[in-house]
Amino acid sequence: MFFNKLNTPAAENRRHQTKSALFLILFILLFVIPLLSVSFSEDISAMLPSGENGNIKRDFALLQKAPLAGKILISISSNSLDEDKIGAVAQSMAAKMNTPLLEDSNSLETTPQQIMDYLLKQAPNLTTQNDLKKLQKLTGEAAIDRSLSDAKRRLMSPAGIGMRGIIAADPLNLRTIYLPKIASMQNLPRTKRIGNRYFVAGKNGLLLIAKTNVSMTDSKNGILLLERFKEIKKAALTENNLKQSDIYIEMLSGHCYTTANASVIKKDILTVSIISIGALILLFFFGFRSKGALSVFLAPGVAIMAGLGFCAFFYNDMSAIVIGFGAVLMGISIDFAVHTYFSLAENPEDKAAAMRKISKPVLFGAATSCASFAALYVSGIPGIKQLSIFSVAGIIAACAYALLFVPRFCNSFPEAGKSKSIFQINGNKKLILWSTGIIFAISIAGALSNNFDTELKNLGYISKELSHAEKHFQNNWSQMHAQSMLFATGKDMETALQTNEKAWADINKNLVNIKAVSIAETLPSLATIAENRNRWASFWDGRKEDTEQTVLESGKKLGFASGAFTPAMDLLAAPAPALSAEIYRTGPLSFIYDLLVPPSNDGQEKLVMTLLPDNKQVDGYYSAQKEMELGVRLVSQSRFKANLEQEMKLDIIKFISCSGIMVALLILGLFRNLRRAILALFPAIFGVTVTFGLLGVLQIPLNIFHIVALPLVIGLGADYGIFMVFQEIKTPSAWTIKAVKISGLTTLAGFGVLVFAKHPSLNSLGATVSIGITAALCCAIFILPQLLRLSEDKHA
């Protein structure tokens, strides 16, 4: 009924065009309204799979709680300067970091004396059953005599002046029991104290750790941060009479990556836009040459607005990354309008007949494309699910636009005679078929060598300067990153500390030689503190006076003043001080708390971290069963990457299987002929195989953006096959061939040009589209006609 109304006088046609334009505007506005209440997020976690029971998603969140996460690392090193000169430069830089933009976090007012006094004061809360045996030995007469004799010798040595406070506070040498409780800190990278600051010490260098109030995703203020760093660096060099060639000062933080990516994306957008617009203009003049074709180029805009609006009905928070790449993938939307336009061009005198001829392949082409993108919904990646909804809605809108609006808006077409002569197919059939077989075999072999790039930072752009800084940090400070984190969790801090104690006891029993760092021995749970207090009180009950008398007599023999040790002995019988997480993090050991207890908001689960080496022994020990038994979760870069790669492989298998089955069933339902269905699918199969094969041969690791581009290759490849096979004639219509060629070229011109982008994610998308669409297009135009002729040649 609709198509019969198309053959109307010119005046009525203009009225219909006006009504159609108004209806189209209302249609677009309908989808704009939901967008007004939607927020857009740039969080990369939206592009990560959740994993089994959400493990990958949770591990990624835990990785962000690593001790150095969010910090700014500044390496100061030299092959020619001595340690003192390097230390002076480090001090100069740290002193100048005095604004929220860049602050020194190496400042530490705590002294070794304060740490020891704190541990001795907290002895009632920290004394375990094993400690009692040591206490018994240290409080014997012979042990007290030895301790005080050793103390006397130390006081008489050149370093004795600095020992007076320590000996007066600890005549029984109890520090040999309680100082080892922070011994695990020795497994951290070596530090060096300069003035009131601690720096991580390395070979010929120091590491300064700074902080900032600038978010790592804030590219605008990130530039200011980098400029501030350069100012401080220049001032420190001037202050110490040094040139840049004398010393290496490198900075590494998330802000470096953010600013580098923001800069290159702006340049990429400009470059790619110029190339794309130029290519589309050339295609318009050489492929369309008619103002009536301008409406064809509205299709992607309609599709994108419909996709955005429909997606907004389901998600209040949409991923900006997904929307950006979804818009690129919607290059498929122009194809339906292109095929409709050229079908009308083939029969401009009878638009209704032209539409009846093209409507079925367009509808089935849209259905196969929808099936390809709908298959993405089986993905475990939240952002990919959004992409699936976005794309399916956009394709349906593009199909509706092609069938309902393009016929209304298009009234002028290129001349038929010239078009037919330009797109004539020639070629040696045997050569084409043999070449196809060879390319297909090589592609399959290459595809088997594909691997995955699970390094998330590689999804972004890394400049030469940033790459140089990475190599410098890898060579000088690799030990800072080679750690696993064992998280003990709990609904409150008490539960988390109890779990942490259990995990630490297990490490001491079963991973004896592993260099681990834990807070368990200096911050026990309240339940353990209560047991330790009772143990301490029972031990000193009736023993304190005898011990004090022994100390007094032994000290008198050695010449110590009579009241020299009275405050220390009184402390043994004093009421046990309070100890909790809040008290601990404001005391002399606050740096340990900040390192191993990640901050959490009210209502969130509490976390306590133990640091372990990132090696096979640790990874193998903490199996899923062991983690469940202890109530902990081991997270490391190596384990995260392995789990991510496995999940990505499963995602590809699920996606290709689901997509392939749905597209195959749709095409089989369209042709109801197995041979034709296989031939129609062949361009899609060929495009995907060549894409994986070429990436494998070139040893380009697959990332998430290669995967999300596959629906475009499958959908368009299937569309090309449908339009070519649908006619099933010895020589396909010149208009059909032209439509297939133009649709492929518009996709390459609009989105394949992303291969010229420097940004890795944009380049990955462009490479996938360029390889896959080119292969599918060549297959549809040159190979498929030869395959279509095979059966006819046999019957000839």
Buried (B, 14 or more C-beta within 10 A) or exposed (E): EEBEEBEEEEEEBEEBBEEBBEEBEEBBEEBEEBBEEBEEBEBBBBBBBBBEEEBBBBBBEBBEBBBBEBBBBBBBBBEEBEBEBBBBBBBBBBBBBEEEBBBBBBEBEBEEEEBBBBBBBBBBBBBBEEBBEBBEEBBEEEBBBBBBEEBBEBBEEEEBEEEEEBBBBBBBBBBEBBBBBBEBBEBBEEBBBBEEBBBBBBEBBBBBBBBBEBEBBBBEBBBBBBEBBEEBBEBBBEBBEBEEEBBBBBBBBBBBBBBBBBBBBEEBEEBBEEBBEEBBEEBBEEBBBBEBBEBBBBBBBBBBBBBBBBBBEEBEEBBBBBBBBBBBBBBBBBBBBBBBBBBBBBBBEBBBBBBEBBBEBBBBBBBBBBBBBBBBBBBBBBBBBBBBBBBBBBBBBBBBBBBBBBBBBBBEBBEEEEBBEEBEEEEEBEEBBEBBEEBBEBBBEBBEEBEBBBEBEBBBBBBEEBEEBBEBBEEBBEEBEEBBBBBBBBEEBBBBBBBBBBBBEBBBEEBEEBEBBBBBBBBBBBEBBEBBBEBBBEBBEEBBEEBBEBBBEBBEEEEBEEEBBBEBBEBBEEEBEEBBBEEBBEBBBEBBBEBBBBEBEEEEEBBBBBBBBBEEEBBEBBEEEBBEEBBBBBBBBBBBBEBBBBBBBBBBEBBBEBBBEBBBEBBBEBBEBEBBBBBBBBBBBBBBBBBBBBBBBEEBBBBBBBBBBBBBBBBBBBBBBBBBBBBBEEEBBBBBBBBBBBBBBBBBBBBBBBBBBEBBBBBBBBBBBBBBBBBBBBBBBBBBBBBBBEEEEEEE
